[in-house]
Amino acid sequence: MTGHSRWKTLRTASLREEAAEHPEYIQAGLDLQLGDMIRSRRIELGLTQAEVARRANISQPALSRIEGGGGVPTLAMLDRLARAMETTFTITVARNAAA
């Protein structure tokens, strides 16, 4: 059974490597990073999701999705979120080195 266990380990590692290079997984990682940054700033300011959502004129579930990486806000929505938290978001657009 040692061979089978090693095969499973190698297969899992191979899948991780493939996933790490797949554009959709890369995008999902970026979406999660953005959501984490928004959540961190909101918590740092001591605001609830409901407060920020009301101030930004979006629903609380929409903000929850953004913070969880499941929804990507438009630039206009990012602007409203920044204003709601009285903060500034700096967006850097860069060409992917792999492209």
Biopython code that builds the backbone (N, CA, C, O; Angstrom):
import numpy as np
from Bio.PDB.StructureBuilder import StructureBuilder

atoms = [
    (1, "MET", "N", (0.805, -1.200, 0.000)),
    (1, "MET", "CA", (0.000, 0.000, 0.000)),
    (1, "MET", "C", (0.842, 1.255, 0.000)),
    (1, "MET", "O", (0.314, 2.340, -0.242)),
    (2, "THR", "N", (2.103, 1.148, 0.257)),
    (2, "THR", "CA", (2.955, 2.327, 0.282)),
    (2, "THR", "C", (2.966, 3.002, -1.077)),
    (2, "THR", "O", (2.945, 4.230, -1.153)),
    (3, "GLY", "N", (2.999, 2.225, -2.156)),
    (3, "GLY", "CA", (2.999, 2.792, -3.506)),
    (3, "GLY", "C", (1.745, 3.600, -3.782)),
    (3, "GLY", "O", (1.826, 4.681, -4.365)),
    (4, "HIS", "N", (0.585, 3.095, -3.373)),
    (4, "HIS", "CA", (-0.675, 3.788, -3.588)),
    (4, "HIS", "C", (-0.684, 5.123, -2.847)),
    (4, "HIS", "O", (-1.116, 6.140, -3.390)),
    (5, "SER", "N", (-0.211, 5.112, -1.622)),
    (5, "SER", "CA", (-0.168, 6.338, -0.817)),
    (5, "SER", "C", (0.740, 7.368, -1.480)),
    (5, "SER", "O", (0.405, 8.552, -1.539)),
    (6, "ARG", "N", (1.875, 6.921, -1.972)),
    (6, "ARG", "CA", (2.818, 7.840, -2.639)),
    (6, "ARG", "C", (2.190, 8.391, -3.912)),
    (6, "ARG", "O", (2.344, 9.574, -4.214)),
    (7, "TRP", "N", (1.484, 7.549, -4.662)),
    (7, "TRP", "CA", (0.825, 8.016, -5.886)),
    (7, "TRP", "C", (-0.188, 9.105, -5.559)),
    (7, "TRP", "O", (-0.244, 10.127, -6.242)),
    (8, "LYS", "N", (-0.997, 8.891, -4.508)),
    (8, "LYS", "CA", (-1.989, 9.892, -4.112)),
    (8, "LYS", "C", (-1.309, 11.202, -3.738)),
    (8, "LYS", "O", (-1.800, 12.277, -4.083)),
    (9, "THR", "N", (-0.194, 11.123, -3.040)),
    (9, "THR", "CA", (0.547, 12.329, -2.648)),
    (9, "THR", "C", (1.067, 13.060, -3.878)),
    (9, "THR", "O", (0.950, 14.282, -3.972)),
    (10, "LEU", "N", (1.637, 12.324, -4.813)),
    (10, "LEU", "CA", (2.161, 12.935, -6.034)),
    (10, "LEU", "C", (1.038, 13.540, -6.870)),
    (10, "LEU", "O", (1.193, 14.625, -7.431)),
    (11, "ARG", "N", (-0.084, 12.845, -6.953)),
    (11, "ARG", "CA", (-1.230, 13.335, -7.716)),
    (11, "ARG", "C", (-1.773, 14.625, -7.105)),
    (11, "ARG", "O", (-2.103, 15.568, -7.824)),
    (12, "THR", "N", (-1.864, 14.662, -5.786)),
    (12, "THR", "CA", (-2.344, 15.863, -5.102)),
    (12, "THR", "C", (-1.407, 17.030, -5.365)),
    (12, "THR", "O", (-1.865, 18.142, -5.628)),
    (13, "ALA", "N", (-0.109, 16.796, -5.297)),
    (13, "ALA", "CA", (0.870, 17.847, -5.564)),
    (13, "ALA", "C", (0.760, 18.328, -7.004)),
    (13, "ALA", "O", (0.849, 19.526, -7.271)),
    (14, "SER", "N", (0.568, 17.400, -7.926)),
    (14, "SER", "CA", (0.423, 17.760, -9.341)),
    (14, "SER", "C", (-0.820, 18.620, -9.564)),
    (14, "SER", "O", (-0.765, 19.604, -10.301)),
    (15, "LEU", "N", (-1.921, 18.263, -8.945)),
    (15, "LEU", "CA", (-3.151, 19.046, -9.082)),
    (15, "LEU", "C", (-2.968, 20.457, -8.524)),
    (15, "LEU", "O", (-3.461, 21.423, -9.107)),
    (16, "ARG", "N", (-2.270, 20.579, -7.407)),
    (16, "ARG", "CA", (-2.007, 21.901, -6.834)),
    (16, "ARG", "C", (-1.188, 22.751, -7.795)),
    (16, "ARG", "O", (-1.478, 23.932, -7.983)),
    (17, "GLU", "N", (-0.170, 22.159, -8.400)),
    (17, "GLU", "CA", (0.668, 22.896, -9.345)),
    (17, "GLU", "C", (-0.156, 23.345, -10.545)),
    (17, "GLU", "O", (-0.031, 24.485, -10.992)),
    (18, "GLU", "N", (-0.998, 22.457, -11.071)),
    (18, "GLU", "CA", (-1.841, 22.813, -12.208)),
    (18, "GLU", "C", (-2.805, 23.928, -11.833)),
    (18, "GLU", "O", (-3.011, 24.863, -12.607)),
    (19, "ALA", "N", (-3.394, 23.831, -10.652)),
    (19, "ALA", "CA", (-4.346, 24.839, -10.202)),
    (19, "ALA", "C", (-3.663, 26.180, -10.003)),
    (19, "ALA", "O", (-4.235, 27.226, -10.311)),
    (20, "ALA", "N", (-2.445, 26.151, -9.491)),
    (20, "ALA", "CA", (-1.729, 27.399, -9.231)),
    (20, "ALA", "C", (-1.473, 28.177, -10.521)),
    (20, "ALA", "O", (-1.362, 29.402, -10.487)),
    (21, "GLU", "N", (-1.379, 27.495, -11.638)),
    (21, "GLU", "CA", (-1.099, 28.157, -12.907)),
    (21, "GLU", "C", (-2.362, 28.482, -13.702)),
    (21, "GLU", "O", (-2.286, 29.216, -14.688)),
    (22, "HIS", "N", (-3.499, 27.965, -13.309)),
    (22, "HIS", "CA", (-4.734, 28.156, -14.060)),
    (22, "HIS", "C", (-5.257, 29.573, -13.842)),
    (22, "HIS", "O", (-5.380, 30.007, -12.697)),
    (23, "PRO", "N", (-5.568, 30.311, -14.920)),
    (23, "PRO", "CA", (-6.004, 31.708, -14.796)),
    (23, "PRO", "C", (-7.213, 31.915, -13.889)),
    (23, "PRO", "O", (-7.288, 32.923, -13.186)),
    (24, "GLU", "N", (-8.152, 30.985, -13.893)),
    (24, "GLU", "CA", (-9.330, 31.148, -13.042)),
    (24, "GLU", "C", (-8.977, 31.039, -11.563)),
    (24, "GLU", "O", (-9.561, 31.736, -10.734)),
    (25, "TYR", "N", (-8.028, 30.172, -11.226)),
    (25, "TYR", "CA", (-7.594, 30.060, -9.840)),
    (25, "TYR", "C", (-6.803, 31.290, -9.428)),
    (25, "TYR", "O", (-6.910, 31.758, -8.294)),
    (26, "ILE", "N", (-6.013, 31.807, -10.348)),
    (26, "ILE", "CA", (-5.270, 33.040, -10.069)),
    (26, "ILE", "C", (-6.251, 34.171, -9.801)),
    (26, "ILE", "O", (-6.079, 34.925, -8.843)),
    (27, "GLN", "N", (-7.277, 34.296, -10.634)),
    (27, "GLN", "CA", (-8.282, 35.346, -10.453)),
    (27, "GLN", "C", (-9.029, 35.170, -9.140)),
    (27, "GLN", "O", (-9.293, 36.147, -8.440)),
    (28, "ALA", "N", (-9.366, 33.943, -8.805)),
    (28, "ALA", "CA", (-10.059, 33.686, -7.542)),
    (28, "ALA", "C", (-9.194, 34.119, -6.361)),
    (28, "ALA", "O", (-9.700, 34.675, -5.386)),
    (29, "GLY", "N", (-7.903, 33.865, -6.450)),
    (29, "GLY", "CA", (-6.987, 34.296, -5.391)),
    (29, "GLY", "C", (-6.952, 35.808, -5.256)),
    (29, "GLY", "O", (-6.911, 36.336, -4.145)),
    (30, "LEU", "N", (-6.968, 36.505, -6.388)),
    (30, "LEU", "CA", (-6.988, 37.968, -6.357)),
    (30, "LEU", "C", (-8.298, 38.488, -5.774)),
    (30, "LEU", "O", (-8.300, 39.453, -5.010)),
    (31, "ASP", "N", (-9.409, 37.851, -6.134)),
    (31, "ASP", "CA", (-10.717, 38.232, -5.585)),
    (31, "ASP", "C", (-10.727, 38.079, -4.062)),
    (31, "ASP", "O", (-11.255, 38.929, -3.345)),
    (32, "LEU", "N", (-10.140, 36.988, -3.584)),
    (32, "LEU", "CA", (-10.066, 36.760, -2.140)),
    (32, "LEU", "C", (-9.195, 37.806, -1.452)),
    (32, "LEU", "O", (-9.519, 38.269, -0.359)),
    (33, "GLN", "N", (-8.088, 38.177, -2.098)),
    (33, "GLN", "CA", (-7.209, 39.197, -1.523)),
    (33, "GLN", "C", (-7.938, 40.530, -1.404)),
    (33, "GLN", "O", (-7.837, 41.201, -0.377)),
    (34, "LEU", "N", (-8.665, 40.914, -2.438)),
    (34, "LEU", "CA", (-9.414, 42.162, -2.402)),
    (34, "LEU", "C", (-10.442, 42.126, -1.278)),
    (34, "LEU", "O", (-10.547, 43.077, -0.503)),
    (35, "GLY", "N", (-11.187, 41.058, -1.186)),
    (35, "GLY", "CA", (-12.178, 40.919, -0.124)),
    (35, "GLY", "C", (-11.552, 40.988, 1.260)),
    (35, "GLY", "O", (-12.102, 41.613, 2.167)),
    (36, "ASP", "N", (-10.400, 40.345, 1.421)),
    (36, "ASP", "CA", (-9.699, 40.381, 2.710)),
    (36, "ASP", "C", (-9.275, 41.803, 3.063)),
    (36, "ASP", "O", (-9.370, 42.213, 4.219)),
    (37, "MET", "N", (-8.807, 42.552, 2.068)),
    (37, "MET", "CA", (-8.380, 43.934, 2.318)),
    (37, "MET", "C", (-9.563, 44.810, 2.736)),
    (37, "MET", "O", (-9.446, 45.622, 3.653)),
    (38, "ILE", "N", (-10.688, 44.642, 2.067)),
    (38, "ILE", "CA", (-11.876, 45.425, 2.409)),
    (38, "ILE", "C", (-12.352, 45.062, 3.813)),
    (38, "ILE", "O", (-12.655, 45.947, 4.613)),
    (39, "ARG", "N", (-12.419, 43.760, 4.116)),
    (39, "ARG", "CA", (-12.854, 43.310, 5.440)),
    (39, "ARG", "C", (-11.901, 43.832, 6.521)),
    (39, "ARG", "O", (-12.351, 44.329, 7.554)),
    (40, "SER", "N", (-10.606, 43.723, 6.291)),
    (40, "SER", "CA", (-9.624, 44.177, 7.276)),
    (40, "SER", "C", (-9.785, 45.661, 7.572)),
    (40, "SER", "O", (-9.734, 46.077, 8.730)),
    (41, "ARG", "N", (-9.979, 46.458, 6.528)),
    (41, "ARG", "CA", (-10.143, 47.897, 6.728)),
    (41, "ARG", "C", (-11.431, 48.194, 7.493)),
    (41, "ARG", "O", (-11.448, 49.044, 8.383)),
    (42, "ARG", "N", (-12.500, 47.496, 7.146)),
    (42, "ARG", "CA", (-13.782, 47.695, 7.834)),
    (42, "ARG", "C", (-13.651, 47.370, 9.310)),
    (42, "ARG", "O", (-14.120, 48.132, 10.156)),
    (43, "ILE", "N", (-13.021, 46.252, 9.630)),
    (43, "ILE", "CA", (-12.850, 45.830, 11.021)),
    (43, "ILE", "C", (-11.929, 46.799, 11.758)),
    (43, "ILE", "O", (-12.171, 47.150, 12.913)),
    (44, "GLU", "N", (-10.875, 47.223, 11.075)),
    (44, "GLU", "CA", (-9.942, 48.194, 11.661)),
    (44, "GLU", "C", (-10.674, 49.474, 12.085)),
    (44, "GLU", "O", (-10.334, 50.091, 13.095)),
    (45, "LEU", "N", (-11.671, 49.855, 11.307)),
    (45, "LEU", "CA", (-12.448, 51.052, 11.606)),
    (45, "LEU", "C", (-13.571, 50.797, 12.608)),
    (45, "LEU", "O", (-14.239, 51.731, 13.052)),
    (46, "GLY", "N", (-13.775, 49.531, 12.959)),
    (46, "GLY", "CA", (-14.815, 49.180, 13.925)),
    (46, "GLY", "C", (-16.221, 49.279, 13.360)),
    (46, "GLY", "O", (-17.169, 49.551, 14.096)),
    (47, "LEU", "N", (-16.362, 49.060, 12.056)),
    (47, "LEU", "CA", (-17.662, 49.149, 11.394)),
    (47, "LEU", "C", (-18.216, 47.759, 11.114)),
    (47, "LEU", "O", (-17.464, 46.815, 10.871)),
    (48, "THR", "N", (-19.525, 47.646, 11.152)),
    (48, "THR", "CA", (-20.166, 46.381, 10.806)),
    (48, "THR", "C", (-20.422, 46.357, 9.297)),
    (48, "THR", "O", (-20.386, 47.390, 8.628)),
    (49, "GLN", "N", (-20.679, 45.165, 8.785)),
    (49, "GLN", "CA", (-21.042, 45.046, 7.377)),
    (49, "GLN", "C", (-22.303, 45.853, 7.088)),
    (49, "GLN", "O", (-22.398, 46.522, 6.059)),
    (50, "ALA", "N", (-23.260, 45.788, 7.992)),
    (50, "ALA", "CA", (-24.523, 46.500, 7.789)),
    (50, "ALA", "C", (-24.299, 48.005, 7.691)),
    (50, "ALA", "O", (-24.915, 48.671, 6.859)),
    (51, "GLU", "N", (-23.417, 48.545, 8.541)),
    (51, "GLU", "CA", (-23.132, 49.986, 8.503)),
    (51, "GLU", "C", (-22.499, 50.392, 7.176)),
    (51, "GLU", "O", (-22.925, 51.355, 6.539)),
    (52, "VAL", "N", (-21.488, 49.649, 6.776)),
    (52, "VAL", "CA", (-20.788, 49.979, 5.527)),
    (52, "VAL", "C", (-21.726, 49.812, 4.342)),
    (52, "VAL", "O", (-21.745, 50.656, 3.446)),
    (53, "ALA", "N", (-22.493, 48.748, 4.327)),
    (53, "ALA", "CA", (-23.423, 48.507, 3.220)),
    (53, "ALA", "C", (-24.447, 49.634, 3.113)),
    (53, "ALA", "O", (-24.739, 50.109, 2.015)),
    (54, "ARG", "N", (-24.985, 50.058, 4.240)),
    (54, "ARG", "CA", (-25.976, 51.147, 4.235)),
    (54, "ARG", "C", (-25.334, 52.430, 3.710)),
    (54, "ARG", "O", (-25.919, 53.121, 2.876)),
    (55, "ARG", "N", (-24.146, 52.746, 4.192)),
    (55, "ARG", "CA", (-23.447, 53.960, 3.755)),
    (55, "ARG", "C", (-23.099, 53.918, 2.268)),
    (55, "ARG", "O", (-23.123, 54.946, 1.591)),
    (56, "ALA", "N", (-22.774, 52.722, 1.763)),
    (56, "ALA", "CA", (-22.380, 52.564, 0.359)),
    (56, "ALA", "C", (-23.568, 52.320, -0.563)),
    (56, "ALA", "O", (-23.416, 52.224, -1.781)),
    (57, "ASN", "N", (-24.759, 52.221, 0.040)),
    (57, "ASN", "CA", (-25.986, 51.986, -0.726)),
    (57, "ASN", "C", (-25.941, 50.656, -1.492)),
    (57, "ASN", "O", (-26.324, 50.574, -2.659)),
    (58, "ILE", "N", (-25.459, 49.620, -0.794)),
    (58, "ILE", "CA", (-25.502, 48.259, -1.327)),
    (58, "ILE", "C", (-26.106, 47.380, -0.234)),
    (58, "ILE", "O", (-26.261, 47.819, 0.905)),
    (59, "SER", "N", (-26.442, 46.157, -0.577)),
    (59, "SER", "CA", (-27.006, 45.264, 0.435)),
    (59, "SER", "C", (-25.877, 44.651, 1.272)),
    (59, "SER", "O", (-24.740, 44.525, 0.818)),
    (60, "GLN", "N", (-26.220, 44.282, 2.483)),
    (60, "GLN", "CA", (-25.238, 43.626, 3.356)),
    (60, "GLN", "C", (-24.786, 42.294, 2.760)),
    (60, "GLN", "O", (-23.596, 41.985, 2.821)),
    (61, "PRO", "N", (-25.689, 41.488, 2.183)),
    (61, "PRO", "CA", (-25.223, 40.245, 1.553)),
    (61, "PRO", "C", (-24.243, 40.496, 0.391)),
    (61, "PRO", "O", (-23.322, 39.709, 0.171)),
    (62, "ALA", "N", (-24.449, 41.591, -0.345)),
    (62, "ALA", "CA", (-23.514, 41.905, -1.436)),
    (62, "ALA", "C", (-22.130, 42.205, -0.869)),
    (62, "ALA", "O", (-21.124, 41.749, -1.411)),
    (63, "LEU", "N", (-22.077, 42.969, 0.217)),
    (63, "LEU", "CA", (-20.789, 43.265, 0.858)),
    (63, "LEU", "C", (-20.162, 41.989, 1.406)),
    (63, "LEU", "O", (-18.950, 41.800, 1.310)),
    (64, "SER", "N", (-20.974, 41.123, 1.974)),
    (64, "SER", "CA", (-20.474, 39.848, 2.485)),
    (64, "SER", "C", (-19.839, 39.019, 1.366)),
    (64, "SER", "O", (-18.777, 38.424, 1.549)),
    (65, "ARG", "N", (-20.501, 38.985, 0.207)),
    (65, "ARG", "CA", (-19.953, 38.245, -0.943)),
    (65, "ARG", "C", (-18.616, 38.845, -1.381)),
    (65, "ARG", "O", (-17.670, 38.111, -1.668)),
    (66, "ILE", "N", (-18.536, 40.167, -1.433)),
    (66, "ILE", "CA", (-17.290, 40.826, -1.839)),
    (66, "ILE", "C", (-16.180, 40.478, -0.853)),
    (66, "ILE", "O", (-15.073, 40.117, -1.253)),
    (67, "GLU", "N", (-16.481, 40.590, 0.431)),
    (67, "GLU", "CA", (-15.475, 40.291, 1.449)),
    (67, "GLU", "C", (-15.050, 38.828, 1.411)),
    (67, "GLU", "O", (-13.919, 38.504, 1.772)),
    (68, "GLY", "N", (-15.933, 37.952, 0.985)),
    (68, "GLY", "CA", (-15.615, 36.531, 0.898)),
    (68, "GLY", "C", (-14.976, 36.131, -0.414)),
    (68, "GLY", "O", (-14.668, 34.958, -0.622)),
    (69, "GLY", "N", (-14.772, 37.091, -1.302)),
    (69, "GLY", "CA", (-14.148, 36.792, -2.589)),
    (69, "GLY", "C", (-15.110, 36.255, -3.621)),
    (69, "GLY", "O", (-14.687, 35.842, -4.702)),
    (70, "GLY", "N", (-16.401, 36.250, -3.312)),
    (70, "GLY", "CA", (-17.383, 35.686, -4.229)),
    (70, "GLY", "C", (-18.011, 36.694, -5.161)),
    (70, "GLY", "O", (-18.765, 36.325, -6.062)),
    (71, "GLY", "N", (-17.714, 37.944, -4.960)),
    (71, "GLY", "CA", (-18.252, 38.985, -5.825)),
    (71, "GLY", "C", (-17.185, 40.018, -6.073)),
    (71, "GLY", "O", (-16.479, 40.421, -5.149)),
    (72, "VAL", "N", (-17.059, 40.446, -7.294)),
    (72, "VAL", "CA", (-16.049, 41.437, -7.641)),
    (72, "VAL", "C", (-16.746, 42.778, -7.841)),
    (72, "VAL", "O", (-17.583, 42.918, -8.732)),
    (73, "PRO", "N", (-16.400, 43.766, -7.012)),
    (73, "PRO", "CA", (-17.063, 45.060, -7.135)),
    (73, "PRO", "C", (-16.580, 45.827, -8.374)),
    (73, "PRO", "O", (-15.440, 45.681, -8.814)),
    (74, "THR", "N", (-17.472, 46.634, -8.912)),
    (74, "THR", "CA", (-17.079, 47.532, -9.990)),
    (74, "THR", "C", (-16.248, 48.658, -9.398)),
    (74, "THR", "O", (-16.182, 48.810, -8.179)),
    (75, "LEU", "N", (-15.623, 49.436, -10.245)),
    (75, "LEU", "CA", (-14.858, 50.581, -9.755)),
    (75, "LEU", "C", (-15.769, 51.573, -9.039)),
    (75, "LEU", "O", (-15.381, 52.163, -8.031)),
    (76, "ALA", "N", (-16.985, 51.755, -9.563)),
    (76, "ALA", "CA", (-17.940, 52.656, -8.920)),
    (76, "ALA", "C", (-18.305, 52.151, -7.528)),
    (76, "ALA", "O", (-18.427, 52.941, -6.591)),
    (77, "MET", "N", (-18.480, 50.835, -7.389)),
    (77, "MET", "CA", (-18.822, 50.279, -6.089)),
    (77, "MET", "C", (-17.634, 50.402, -5.136)),
    (77, "MET", "O", (-17.824, 50.689, -3.954)),
    (78, "LEU", "N", (-16.419, 50.192, -5.629)),
    (78, "LEU", "CA", (-15.237, 50.375, -4.791)),
    (78, "LEU", "C", (-15.156, 51.816, -4.295)),
    (78, "LEU", "O", (-14.790, 52.068, -3.147)),
    (79, "ASP", "N", (-15.500, 52.754, -5.170)),
    (79, "ASP", "CA", (-15.504, 54.161, -4.773)),
    (79, "ASP", "C", (-16.521, 54.397, -3.657)),
    (79, "ASP", "O", (-16.224, 55.082, -2.678)),
    (80, "ARG", "N", (-17.718, 53.828, -3.805)),
    (80, "ARG", "CA", (-18.747, 53.986, -2.763)),
    (80, "ARG", "C", (-18.316, 53.337, -1.455)),
    (80, "ARG", "O", (-18.561, 53.886, -0.381)),
    (81, "LEU", "N", (-17.675, 52.170, -1.536)),
    (81, "LEU", "CA", (-17.187, 51.499, -0.328)),
    (81, "LEU", "C", (-16.104, 52.338, 0.354)),
    (81, "LEU", "O", (-16.093, 52.475, 1.577)),
    (82, "ALA", "N", (-15.203, 52.892, -0.440)),
    (82, "ALA", "CA", (-14.145, 53.738, 0.123)),
    (82, "ALA", "C", (-14.751, 54.949, 0.832)),
    (82, "ALA", "O", (-14.343, 55.293, 1.941)),
    (83, "ARG", "N", (-15.714, 55.585, 0.195)),
    (83, "ARG", "CA", (-16.374, 56.748, 0.809)),
    (83, "ARG", "C", (-17.117, 56.333, 2.079)),
    (83, "ARG", "O", (-17.102, 57.060, 3.072)),
    (84, "ALA", "N", (-17.761, 55.176, 2.052)),
    (84, "ALA", "CA", (-18.505, 54.691, 3.214)),
    (84, "ALA", "C", (-17.581, 54.450, 4.408)),
    (84, "ALA", "O", (-17.986, 54.597, 5.561)),
    (85, "MET", "N", (-16.334, 54.077, 4.114)),
    (85, "MET", "CA", (-15.369, 53.818, 5.182)),
    (85, "MET", "C", (-14.414, 54.998, 5.384)),
    (85, "MET", "O", (-13.453, 54.914, 6.148)),
    (86, "GLU", "N", (-14.703, 56.110, 4.674)),
    (86, "GLU", "CA", (-13.871, 57.309, 4.755)),
    (86, "GLU", "C", (-12.397, 56.963, 4.590)),
    (86, "GLU", "O", (-11.551, 57.342, 5.400)),
    (87, "THR", "N", (-12.120, 56.237, 3.525)),
    (87, "THR", "CA", (-10.765, 55.786, 3.253)),
    (87, "THR", "C", (-10.498, 55.892, 1.758)),
    (87, "THR", "O", (-11.383, 56.267, 0.989)),
    (88, "THR", "N", (-9.310, 55.571, 1.362)),
    (88, "THR", "CA", (-8.925, 55.604, -0.046)),
    (88, "THR", "C", (-8.394, 54.235, -0.438)),
    (88, "THR", "O", (-7.589, 53.640, 0.278)),
    (89, "PHE", "N", (-8.848, 53.749, -1.569)),
    (89, "PHE", "CA", (-8.290, 52.525, -2.137)),
    (89, "PHE", "C", (-7.399, 52.929, -3.297)),
    (89, "PHE", "O", (-7.809, 53.704, -4.161)),
    (90, "THR", "N", (-6.205, 52.414, -3.318)),
    (90, "THR", "CA", (-5.299, 52.648, -4.431)),
    (90, "THR", "C", (-5.271, 51.382, -5.268)),
    (90, "THR", "O", (-4.974, 50.297, -4.767)),
    (91, "ILE", "N", (-5.579, 51.529, -6.528)),
    (91, "ILE", "CA", (-5.644, 50.378, -7.423)),
    (91, "ILE", "C", (-4.468, 50.446, -8.384)),
    (91, "ILE", "O", (-4.250, 51.458, -9.048)),
    (92, "THR", "N", (-3.725, 49.369, -8.447)),
    (92, "THR", "CA", (-2.600, 49.275, -9.351)),
    (92, "THR", "C", (-2.952, 48.304, -10.451)),
    (92, "THR", "O", (-3.347, 47.168, -10.186)),
    (93, "VAL", "N", (-2.810, 48.742, -11.672)),
    (93, "VAL", "CA", (-3.060, 47.872, -12.810)),
    (93, "VAL", "C", (-1.693, 47.537, -13.395)),
    (93, "VAL", "O", (-0.935, 48.425, -13.786)),
    (94, "ALA", "N", (-1.394, 46.248, -13.447)),
    (94, "ALA", "CA", (-0.090, 45.824, -13.936)),
    (94, "ALA", "C", (-0.267, 44.628, -14.853)),
    (94, "ALA", "O", (-1.200, 43.839, -14.705)),
    (95, "ARG", "N", (0.624, 44.514, -15.777)),
    (95, "ARG", "CA", (0.604, 43.372, -16.667)),
    (95, "ARG", "C", (1.145, 42.158, -15.929)),
    (95, "ARG", "O", (2.167, 42.226, -15.246)),
    (96, "ASN", "N", (0.440, 41.052, -16.083)),
    (96, "ASN", "CA", (0.853, 39.802, -15.465)),
    (96, "ASN", "C", (2.159, 39.361, -16.106)),
    (96, "ASN", "O", (2.279, 39.345, -17.331)),
    (97, "ALA", "N", (3.136, 39.002, -15.280)),
    (97, "ALA", "CA", (4.441, 38.578, -15.792)),
    (97, "ALA", "C", (4.347, 37.342, -16.666)),
    (97, "ALA", "O", (5.189, 37.137, -17.541)),
    (98, "ALA", "N", (3.328, 36.510, -16.441)),
    (98, "ALA", "CA", (3.171, 35.279, -17.221)),
    (98, "ALA", "C", (2.542, 35.536, -18.589)),
    (98, "ALA", "O", (2.597, 34.679, -19.470)),
    (99, "ALA", "N", (1.948, 36.711, -18.765)),
    (99, "ALA", "CA", (1.248, 37.002, -20.027)),
    (99, "ALA", "C", (2.189, 37.322, -21.148)),
    (99, "ALA", "O", (1.749, 37.586, -22.267)),
]
sb = StructureBuilder()
sb.init_structure("model")
sb.init_model(0)
sb.init_chain("A")
sb.init_seg("    ")
for serial, (resi, resn, name, xyz) in enumerate(atoms, 1):
    if name == "N":
        sb.init_residue(resn, " ", resi, " ")
    sb.init_atom(name, np.array(xyz, "f"), 0.0, 1.0, " ", f" {name:<3s}", serial, name[0])
structure = sb.get_structure()
